């Protein structure tokens, strides 16, 4: 098994076996990242393919200041954002002042599989989906998200609040359906 330095070196030299090794090592994980930013698997696979093209073209710029996996993930997330950016403008984001969130409304989601949670996230409106992923999963701050998406920080916060409220609603509805099935 090759280490990161060997993989980077082999990819820089254009070695197909090493490129395959890189792809095989990271593609499944990065596909899951792409799935969070897309509405379906076909779009996610398109994003992944475009991201790996960028990765192979720019692998020479990898300096080892972070892990190779982190560097790859940044490219994948940026590719997903670029893919969704044009769609974001089709569905304008507005600041919402009337989104109510209460911590007592939190739902227990441990009974949900990763696939079920992914489907719930994918059902969010695209603006909410992107901001939820960037903030809650990727760990970006609202100020960073605002810069990345060219929106206000308040819009990022309100879209995140809307995403949380919609997720709670969807989980609550799913829980009621599941509860009713066993009554």
C-alpha positions in Angstrom: 0.0 0.0 0.0 1.4 3.4 -1.0 1.7 6.3 1.4 0.5 9.8 0.6 3.9 11.0 -0.7 4.2 8.0 -3.0 0.7 8.6 -4.3 1.3 12.3 -5.0 4.6 11.5 -6.7 3.1 8.8 -8.9 0.2 11.0 -9.8 2.5 13.9 -10.7 4.4 11.5 -13.0 1.1 10.5 -14.7 1.3 6.9 -13.5 -2.1 5.3 -14.2 -1.8 2.6 -11.5 -1.1 5.3 -8.9 -4.0 7.4 -10.1 -6.2 4.4 -9.9 -5.0 3.8 -6.3 -5.8 7.4 -5.4 -9.2 7.2 -6.9 -10.0 3.8 -5.3 -8.8 5.1 -1.9 -10.9 8.3 -1.8 -13.8 7.9 -4.3 -16.3 6.2 -2.1 -15.9 8.7 0.7 -16.0 11.7 -1.7 -19.1 10.3 -3.4 -20.8 10.6 -0.1 -19.7 14.2 0.2 -21.1 14.8 -3.4 -24.3 13.1 -2.4 -24.9 15.7 0.3 -24.6 18.5 -2.2 -26.8 17.0 -4.9 -30.3 15.9 -5.4 -29.5 12.5 -6.8 -26.8 10.0 -7.4 -26.3 10.9 -11.1 -25.5 14.5 -10.2 -23.2 13.4 -7.4 -21.3 11.1 -9.8 -20.9 14.0 -12.2 -19.6 16.2 -9.4 -17.2 13.5 -8.4 -15.9 13.0 -11.9 -15.3 16.7 -12.4 -13.6 16.9 -9.0 -11.2 14.0 -9.8 -10.3 15.6 -13.1 -9.4 18.8 -11.1 -7.5 16.7 -8.6 -5.4 15.0 -11.2 -4.7 18.2 -13.0 -3.6 20.1 -9.9 -2.0 17.3 -7.8 1.4 19.0 -8.4 0.2 21.9 -6.3 -0.3 19.6 -3.3 2.3 20.7 -0.7 1.6 18.4 2.1 0.5 21.2 4.5 -2.6 19.2 5.2 -3.5 15.5 4.7 -4.1 14.4 1.1 -7.6 13.4 2.1 -8.4 16.9 3.4 -7.0 18.5 0.3 -9.1 16.3 -1.9 -12.2 17.0 0.2 -11.7 20.7 -0.3 -11.6 20.3 -4.1 -14.7 18.0 -4.0 -16.6 20.5 -1.8 -15.6 23.5 -4.0 -16.5 21.5 -7.2 -19.9 20.7 -5.6 -20.5 24.3 -4.7 -19.6 25.4 -8.3 -22.0 22.8 -9.6 -24.8 24.1 -7.4 -23.9 27.8 -7.6 -25.9 28.4 -10.8 -28.9 26.5 -9.3 -28.7 28.7 -6.2 -29.5 31.8 -8.2 -32.5 30.1 -9.7 -33.9 29.8 -6.1 -33.0 33.0 -4.4 -32.3 32.9 -0.7 -33.9 35.4 1.5 -33.5 36.2 5.1 -36.2 34.6 7.3 -37.2 36.3 10.5 -40.0 34.0 11.4 -38.2 30.7 11.6 -38.9 29.3 15.1 -36.5 26.8 16.5 -36.6 25.5 20.0 -34.1 23.0 21.5 -37.0 21.1 22.9 -38.0 20.3 19.3 -34.8 18.3 18.7 -35.6 14.8 17.4 -33.7 11.7 18.2 -32.2 10.6 14.9 -30.1 7.7 16.0 -32.6 5.2 14.6 -32.1 6.6 11.0 -29.5 5.1 8.7 -27.0 7.2 6.8 -29.0 6.6 3.6 -32.3 7.8 5.2 -30.6 10.9 6.6 -29.0 11.6 3.3 -32.5 11.4 1.6 -33.9 13.8 4.1 -31.1 16.3 3.5 -31.4 15.9 -0.3 -35.1 16.8 0.0 -34.2 20.3 1.3 -34.5 23.2 -1.0 -31.1 23.6 -2.7 -30.1 26.8 -0.8 -30.9 25.2 2.6 -29.2 22.0 1.6 -25.9 23.7 0.6 -25.8 25.9 3.7 -26.7 23.1 6.0 -23.9 21.0 4.6 -21.3 23.7 4.8 -22.2 24.8 8.3 -23.4 21.6 10.1 -21.3 19.0 8.3 -18.2 20.7 6.8 -17.8 23.1 9.8 -17.6 26.4 8.0 -18.6 29.6 9.8 -21.5 31.7 8.5 -19.1 34.5 7.5 -17.1 32.0 5.4 -20.2 30.6 3.8 -21.4 34.1 3.0 -18.1 34.8 1.2 -18.1 31.5 -0.6 -21.7 32.0 -1.9 -21.7 35.7 -2.2 -24.6 36.2 0.2 -25.0 38.0 3.5 -24.0 36.4 6.7 -27.6 36.9 7.9 -28.9 35.0 4.8 -26.6 32.1 5.7 -27.8 32.0 9.2 -31.5 32.2 8.3 -31.1 29.5 5.6 -29.5 27.3 8.1 -32.3 27.9 10.6 -34.8 27.2 7.9 -32.9 23.9 7.0 -33.0 22.9 10.7 -36.7 23.6 10.9 -37.4 21.7 7.7 -35.3 18.7 8.8 -37.1 18.6 12.2 -40.4 18.7 10.4 -39.4 15.9 8.0 -38.1 13.8 10.8 -41.1 14.4 12.9 -43.4 13.5 10.0 -41.4 10.3 9.4 -41.5 9.5 13.1 -45.3 9.9 13.2 -45.7 7.7 10.1 -43.5 5.0 11.7 -45.4 5.3 15.0 -48.8 5.0 13.2 -47.6 1.9 11.4 -47.2 0.1 14.7 -50.4 1.2 16.4 
